[in-house]
Amino acid sequence: MEISELYELFRASKGVNTDTRTLQPGQIFVALKGETFDGNTYAAQALEAGASYAVVNDYVDGDDPRLIKFPDTLQALKELAACHRQQLSIPVIGLTGTNGKTTTKELIREVLATHFTVAATKGNLNNDIGVPLTVLSIGPDAEIAVVEMGANHPGDIAALTWVSQPSYGLITNVGKAHLLGFGSFEGVKKAKGQLYDWLSEHDGQAFVNVDDENLYGMAIERPLSIIPYGVEGEDAVILPTSADAPYLRMQIGEEVLETKLVGAYNAVNVMAALAVGRQFGIPLKDSMAAIAAYTPSNNRSQMTRTERNVIIEDAYNANPSSMAAALDNFALLQADCKIVMLGDMRELGEDSVQEHVRIVKKLDTCGLTHACLVGEEFKKALAETGTPDYVKWFATSDDLAAALAERPLTGATVLVKGSNSIRMGKVVPTL
């Protein structure tokens, strides 16, 4: 079957789904095969559950006319999404970056939703499966779309822009993350810069943080139409915070913006959302009200005040730039007892020990009472730096949680951060 024929079936369907657990009658089931699963084995179950068709690999046996066979079902999903995108006449904002992608996407969505019907990536479904599903979920009532794109390897963003075909783009930042895949910081810049490449080649426009010399340099080396934004150049001031009032507060012109975001590093994400709102004609007061009302979730810069402690939880992910930013912000907080609980940063390759050493040395500047470090990479870093008196090391987050359960902590302001695979969220219930 040609993709154009599959698209006609899609238009008559209730959408696509790759998971039989959430499949709705009338949807097209796309069977994807990974290292540990094979969706082809669920095709019959999907049809029994009411799927209109099942897209399967061409080696699957069966002559049911509802089985649609392709050599590569993931590629078929991508081509189907690209075909759908070509039928859409609405603006599509493509968004990527090392840190802050999901928060920035959510802020942009909230701002745009004050005046438009917005389709946006759900959660962080930003990979080679999530992006096609996001594009295919854009309905006929959508007036604008925001598509988040993640990358772990060279070429990922180029592939995802081919699917989402953005008319606008925004890179939140570039930092040292996934170095095992990218090879170096320059590799990260080249990979993320593929969004700028797409925009410059297709008459698109880029929202660019001109305060960031890496992003600005990447933008101006291409024939790219730039929509500038930034904290320094827009009469914006980050106001002081404390453990009692840790949320980001900003003076923007004559107005004060009170957010529910923890961390001064979120200021640039706020300015990005305001720039997008400005570009699409949304009054500043409406944009600021939308940002003020936004509450983050999914362990991203969440502040919780328990009966015993104040917890700043940022345990979804970690890399050298996001870890340093979180510590810089924590250093600014005024509190009697400040404690950090940090887990290893993953996928840093041969730079891993060096980057963990930098974080250990940075702890001395944060005014900490105690620091708890978790994981083998921090162990290697401490072997090089020595272990300060206020630092304790734990092999796993379970070990740290057990220690906290045995000796409960009270009256502290605690930053919890680490790569998702370290599961630093396990320590939060003990606080």
C-alpha positions as CSV (number, residue, x, y, z in Angstrom):
1,M,0.0,0.0,0.0
2,E,1.2,3.5,-0.8
3,I,1.4,6.1,2.0
4,S,-1.2,8.2,0.2
5,E,-3.7,5.3,0.4
6,L,-2.9,4.8,4.1
7,Y,-3.5,8.5,4.6
8,E,-7.0,8.2,3.2
9,L,-7.7,5.4,5.7
10,F,-6.3,7.6,8.4
11,R,-8.6,10.4,7.5
12,A,-11.6,8.1,7.9
13,S,-10.3,6.7,11.2
14,K,-10.4,7.8,14.8
15,G,-6.6,8.3,14.7
16,V,-3.6,6.1,15.3
17,N,-2.3,4.2,18.3
18,T,0.8,2.1,19.0
19,D,-0.4,0.7,22.3
20,T,-3.3,-1.8,22.6
21,R,-3.8,-0.8,26.3
22,T,-5.1,2.6,25.3
23,L,-6.5,1.6,21.9
24,Q,-10.0,3.1,21.0
25,P,-12.4,1.5,18.5
26,G,-11.9,3.0,15.1
27,Q,-8.3,3.7,15.5
28,I,-5.5,2.4,13.3
29,F,-3.1,0.2,15.3
30,V,0.6,0.6,14.2
31,A,2.7,-2.3,15.3
32,L,6.2,-1.2,16.3
33,K,9.1,-3.5,17.0
34,G,11.9,-2.7,19.5
35,E,14.7,-4.5,21.2
36,T,12.4,-6.0,23.9
37,F,9.0,-5.9,22.3
38,D,7.2,-6.8,19.0
39,G,3.9,-5.0,18.4
40,N,3.2,-7.4,15.6
41,T,2.2,-10.0,18.2
42,Y,-0.6,-7.7,19.3
43,A,-2.1,-7.0,15.9
44,A,-4.9,-9.6,16.2
45,Q,-5.7,-8.4,19.7
46,A,-5.9,-4.8,18.3
47,L,-8.4,-5.8,15.6
48,E,-10.5,-7.7,18.1
49,A,-10.6,-4.6,20.3
50,G,-12.0,-2.6,17.4
51,A,-9.0,-1.2,15.5
52,S,-10.1,-0.4,12.0
53,Y,-6.8,-1.6,10.6
54,A,-3.4,-2.8,11.9
55,V,-0.2,-1.7,10.2
56,V,2.3,-4.6,10.5
57,N,5.6,-5.7,9.1
58,D,5.5,-7.5,5.8
59,Y,6.7,-10.8,7.2
60,V,3.6,-11.2,9.4
61,D,1.4,-14.1,8.3
62,G,-2.3,-13.6,7.7
63,D,-4.7,-12.6,4.9
64,D,-7.1,-10.5,7.0
65,P,-7.8,-7.5,4.7
66,R,-7.4,-5.2,7.7
67,L,-3.7,-6.1,8.0
68,I,-1.7,-3.5,6.1
69,K,1.9,-4.6,5.6
70,F,5.0,-2.4,5.3
71,P,8.7,-3.4,5.4
72,D,9.3,-0.8,8.2
73,T,6.2,0.1,10.3
74,L,8.0,3.0,12.1
75,Q,9.0,4.5,8.8
76,A,5.5,4.2,7.6
77,L,4.3,6.0,10.8
78,K,6.8,8.8,10.1
79,E,5.7,9.1,6.4
80,L,2.1,9.1,7.4
81,A,2.7,12.0,9.9
82,A,4.7,13.9,7.3
83,C,1.8,13.5,4.8
84,H,-0.6,14.8,7.4
85,R,1.6,17.8,8.2
86,Q,1.6,18.7,4.5
87,Q,-2.2,19.0,4.7
88,L,-2.1,21.5,7.6
89,S,-2.0,25.2,6.9
90,I,-1.4,26.3,10.5
91,P,1.9,27.6,12.0
92,V,3.9,24.8,13.7
93,I,6.5,25.7,16.3
94,G,9.3,23.1,16.6
95,L,11.2,23.2,19.9
96,T,14.4,21.4,21.0
97,G,17.3,22.0,23.3
98,T,19.5,20.4,26.0
99,N,17.5,21.6,29.0
100,G,14.1,23.2,29.5
101,K,12.3,21.8,26.5
102,T,9.2,20.5,28.2
103,T,8.8,23.4,30.6
104,T,9.2,25.9,27.7
105,K,6.8,24.0,25.6
106,E,4.2,24.0,28.4
107,L,4.7,27.8,28.9
108,I,4.3,28.4,25.2
109,R,1.2,26.3,25.1
110,E,-0.4,28.1,28.0
111,V,0.3,31.5,26.5
112,L,-1.0,30.6,23.0
113,A,-4.1,28.9,24.5
114,T,-5.3,32.3,25.8
115,H,-6.2,33.2,22.2
116,F,-5.9,30.1,20.0
117,T,-6.8,26.4,19.9
118,V,-3.5,24.8,20.4
119,A,-2.2,21.3,19.6
120,A,1.0,20.4,21.6
121,T,3.2,17.5,22.5
122,K,1.8,15.7,25.5
123,G,4.3,15.2,28.3
124,N,7.7,14.6,26.8
125,L,6.7,12.4,23.8
126,N,9.5,14.0,21.8
127,N,11.3,11.0,20.2
128,D,11.0,9.3,16.8
129,I,7.7,7.7,17.9
130,G,6.3,10.6,19.9
131,V,6.8,13.3,17.3
132,P,4.9,11.4,14.5
133,L,2.1,10.6,17.0
134,T,2.0,14.3,18.0
135,V,1.7,15.4,14.4
136,L,-1.0,12.9,13.7
137,S,-3.0,14.1,16.7
138,I,-3.3,17.6,15.3
139,G,-7.0,17.9,14.5
140,P,-8.9,20.1,12.1
141,D,-9.8,22.6,14.9
142,A,-6.2,23.4,15.8
143,E,-5.0,26.9,14.9
144,I,-1.4,26.5,16.0
145,A,0.8,23.6,17.1
146,V,3.9,23.2,19.3
147,V,6.0,20.1,18.7
148,E,8.8,19.2,21.1
149,M,11.7,17.3,19.7
150,G,14.4,15.4,21.6
151,A,17.7,14.1,20.4
152,N,20.3,11.6,21.6
153,H,22.3,11.1,18.4
154,P,23.4,13.0,15.3
155,G,20.7,13.3,12.7
156,D,17.8,12.9,15.2
157,I,16.6,16.5,14.8
158,A,16.9,16.4,11.1
159,A,14.7,13.4,11.0
160,L,12.1,14.9,13.3
161,T,12.0,18.2,11.4
162,W,11.3,16.2,8.3
163,V,8.3,14.8,10.0
164,S,7.0,17.9,11.8
165,Q,8.1,20.5,9.1
166,P,8.1,23.5,11.5
167,S,7.4,27.0,10.3
168,Y,8.9,28.4,13.5
169,G,11.6,27.0,15.7
170,L,13.2,27.5,19.1
171,I,16.3,26.0,20.7
172,T,16.2,26.5,24.5
173,N,19.9,26.0,24.9
174,V,22.8,23.7,24.0
175,G,24.8,21.9,26.7
176,K,26.8,18.8,27.5
177,A,24.3,16.0,27.5
178,H,24.1,12.6,25.7
179,L,27.8,12.9,24.9
180,L,27.9,9.2,24.3
181,G,25.7,9.8,21.3
182,F,26.9,13.2,20.1
183,G,30.6,12.7,20.8
184,S,31.3,16.2,22.0
185,F,29.8,19.6,22.8
186,E,30.3,20.6,19.1
187,G,28.4,17.5,18.2
188,V,25.5,18.7,20.4
189,K,25.5,22.1,18.7
190,K,25.6,20.5,15.2
191,A,22.7,18.2,16.1
192,K,20.4,20.8,17.7
193,G,21.4,23.3,14.9
194,Q,19.6,21.0,12.5
195,L,16.4,22.8,13.5
196,Y,17.9,26.1,12.4
197,D,19.0,24.3,9.2
198,W,15.5,23.3,8.4
199,L,14.1,26.7,9.1
200,S,16.7,28.5,6.9
201,E,16.1,26.1,4.1
202,H,12.3,26.4,4.2
203,D,11.8,30.2,4.9
204,G,11.0,29.6,8.5
205,Q,11.8,31.9,11.5
206,A,13.6,31.1,14.7
207,F,13.0,32.5,18.2
208,V,16.6,33.1,19.4
209,N,17.8,33.9,22.9
210,V,20.3,36.6,21.9
211,D,21.8,36.5,25.5
212,D,23.2,33.0,24.7
213,E,26.3,33.4,22.7
214,N,26.2,29.8,21.5
215,L,22.6,30.1,20.2
216,Y,23.1,33.5,18.7
217,G,26.3,32.4,17.0
218,M,24.6,29.3,15.6
219,A,21.7,31.5,14.3
220,I,23.7,34.2,12.5
221,E,26.0,31.7,10.7
222,R,23.0,30.7,8.7
223,P,20.7,32.7,6.4
224,L,18.0,32.6,9.1
225,S,15.2,35.0,10.0
226,I,15.6,35.7,13.7
227,I,13.0,36.7,16.3
228,P,15.1,37.8,19.2
229,Y,14.3,37.5,22.9
230,G,16.3,37.4,26.2
231,V,16.4,38.4,29.8
232,E,19.1,41.0,29.6
233,G,17.9,42.9,26.5
234,E,14.2,43.1,27.4
235,D,14.1,45.2,30.5
236,A,13.6,42.1,32.6
237,V,14.9,41.7,36.2
238,I,15.0,38.5,38.2
239,L,13.8,39.4,41.7
240,P,15.3,37.8,45.0
241,T,13.9,34.6,46.4
242,S,14.1,32.7,49.7
243,A,13.3,29.3,51.1
244,D,9.9,30.7,52.2
245,A,9.3,32.2,48.7
246,P,11.4,30.1,46.3
247,Y,9.4,30.7,43.1
248,L,10.8,32.7,40.2
249,R,9.7,36.3,40.3
250,M,10.5,38.8,37.5
251,Q,10.0,42.5,36.9
252,I,9.1,42.9,33.2
253,G,8.7,46.5,32.3
254,E,6.4,47.9,34.9
255,E,4.8,44.6,35.8
256,V,5.8,41.9,38.3
257,L,5.4,38.3,37.3
258,E,4.9,35.8,40.1
259,T,5.4,32.2,38.8
260,K,5.1,28.8,40.3
261,L,8.5,27.8,38.8
262,V,11.5,27.1,41.0
263,G,14.8,28.4,39.7
264,A,16.1,31.6,38.1
265,Y,17.2,29.4,35.2
266,N,13.5,29.3,34.2
267,A,13.6,33.1,33.5
268,V,14.8,32.5,29.9
269,N,12.0,29.9,29.4
270,V,9.5,32.6,30.5
271,M,11.0,35.1,28.1
272,A,10.8,32.5,25.3
273,A,7.1,32.0,25.9
274,L,6.5,35.8,26.0
275,A,8.3,36.2,22.7
276,V,6.1,33.6,21.1
277,G,3.0,35.3,22.5
278,R,4.2,38.6,21.2
279,Q,4.9,37.2,17.7
280,F,1.3,35.9,17.5
281,G,-0.3,39.1,18.8
282,I,-1.1,38.1,22.3
283,P,-1.2,41.0,24.8
284,L,1.6,40.9,27.4
285,K,-0.9,41.0,30.3
286,D,-2.6,37.8,28.9
287,S,0.7,36.0,28.4
288,M,1.9,36.9,31.9
289,A,-1.4,35.8,33.5
290,A,-1.1,32.4,31.7
291,I,2.5,31.9,32.9
292,A,1.6,32.9,36.5
293,A,-1.1,30.3,36.5
294,Y,1.1,27.4,35.2
295,T,2.1,24.8,37.8
296,P,4.9,22.4,36.7
297,S,4.6,18.7,37.1
298,N,6.5,15.4,36.3
299,N,9.3,16.2,38.8
300,R,10.4,19.3,37.0
301,S,11.4,22.0,39.4
302,Q,8.6,21.3,41.8
303,M,8.6,22.8,45.2
304,T,6.8,21.0,48.0
305,R,6.5,22.2,51.6
306,T,5.9,19.2,53.8
307,E,5.3,19.1,57.6
308,R,9.1,18.7,58.1
309,N,11.0,20.1,55.1
310,V,10.9,22.2,52.0
311,I,11.7,20.0,48.9
312,I,12.8,21.3,45.5
313,E,12.4,18.2,43.3
314,D,14.1,18.2,39.9
315,A,14.6,14.5,39.6
316,Y,13.4,13.9,36.0
317,N,16.8,14.4,34.4
318,A,20.2,15.8,34.8
319,N,23.3,16.8,32.8
320,P,26.2,19.2,33.6
321,S,24.4,22.4,32.5
322,S,21.1,21.7,34.2
323,M,22.9,20.4,37.4
324,A,25.1,23.6,37.6
325,A,22.0,25.8,37.0
326,A,20.1,24.1,39.7
327,L,23.0,24.5,42.2
328,D,23.5,28.1,41.2
329,N,19.8,28.8,42.0
330,F,20.0,26.8,45.2
331,A,23.0,28.8,46.3
332,L,20.9,32.0,46.1
333,L,18.2,30.7,48.4
334,Q,18.4,31.9,52.0
335,A,17.7,29.1,54.5
336,D,19.1,27.9,57.8
337,C,19.7,24.3,56.7
338,K,20.4,23.6,53.0
339,I,21.0,20.1,51.7
340,V,21.4,18.7,48.2
341,M,20.8,15.1,47.2
342,L,22.3,14.5,43.8
343,G,22.3,11.4,41.6
344,D,24.7,10.5,38.8
345,M,24.5,12.3,35.4
346,R,24.3,9.6,32.7
347,E,25.4,9.3,29.1
348,L,28.5,11.6,29.4
349,G,31.0,9.1,28.0
350,E,34.7,9.8,28.6
351,D,33.8,13.3,30.0
352,S,31.7,11.8,32.8
353,V,34.3,11.8,35.7
354,Q,35.5,15.3,34.8
355,E,31.9,16.7,34.7
356,H,31.1,15.0,38.1
357,V,34.3,16.5,39.6
358,R,33.1,19.9,38.5
359,I,29.8,19.4,40.3
360,V,31.5,18.2,43.5
361,K,33.8,21.3,43.5
362,K,30.8,23.5,42.9
363,L,29.1,22.3,46.1
364,D,31.6,24.4,48.1
365,T,30.0,27.5,46.7
366,C,26.4,26.7,47.7
367,G,26.5,27.3,51.5
368,L,25.4,23.7,52.2
369,T,24.8,22.0,55.5
370,H,25.1,18.5,54.0
371,A,25.3,16.9,50.6
372,C,24.3,13.4,49.7
373,L,25.7,12.0,46.4
374,V,24.4,8.9,44.7
375,G,26.0,6.6,42.1
376,E,29.2,5.2,40.8
377,E,30.2,8.3,38.8
378,F,30.1,10.5,41.9
379,K,32.1,7.9,43.7
380,K,34.8,8.2,41.0
381,A,34.7,12.0,41.3
382,L,35.1,11.9,45.1
383,A,38.1,9.6,44.6
384,E,39.8,12.5,42.7
385,T,38.6,15.4,44.8
386,G,38.5,13.8,48.3
387,T,35.2,13.7,50.3
388,P,34.4,16.9,52.2
389,D,33.2,16.5,55.7
390,Y,29.7,17.6,54.8
391,V,29.4,15.1,51.9
392,K,28.1,11.5,52.2
393,W,28.1,9.0,49.3
394,F,25.5,6.3,48.7
395,A,25.6,3.5,46.1
396,T,21.9,3.8,45.2
397,S,18.9,6.0,45.8
398,D,17.4,3.0,47.8
399,D,20.4,3.2,50.1
400,L,19.9,6.9,50.6
401,A,16.1,6.5,51.2
402,A,16.8,3.8,53.8
403,A,19.3,6.1,55.6
404,L,16.7,8.9,55.6
405,A,14.0,6.6,56.9
406,E,16.3,5.5,59.8
407,R,17.3,9.1,60.6
408,P,14.5,11.4,59.5
409,L,15.4,14.9,58.3
410,T,13.5,17.9,59.8
411,G,13.7,21.6,59.2
412,A,15.8,21.5,56.0
413,T,15.5,22.9,52.5
414,V,16.4,20.1,50.1
415,L,17.3,20.0,46.4
416,V,16.8,16.6,44.9
417,K,18.2,16.1,41.4
418,G,19.7,13.3,39.2
419,S,19.3,11.5,35.9
420,N,16.0,9.7,35.7
421,S,17.6,6.2,35.7
422,I,19.1,6.9,39.2
423,R,15.5,7.2,40.5
424,M,16.2,10.1,42.9
425,G,12.5,10.5,43.3
426,K,12.6,7.5,45.7
427,V,14.0,9.7,48.4
428,V,11.3,12.3,48.3
429,P,8.7,10.3,50.4
430,T,11.2,10.1,53.3
431,L,11.4,13.9,53.4
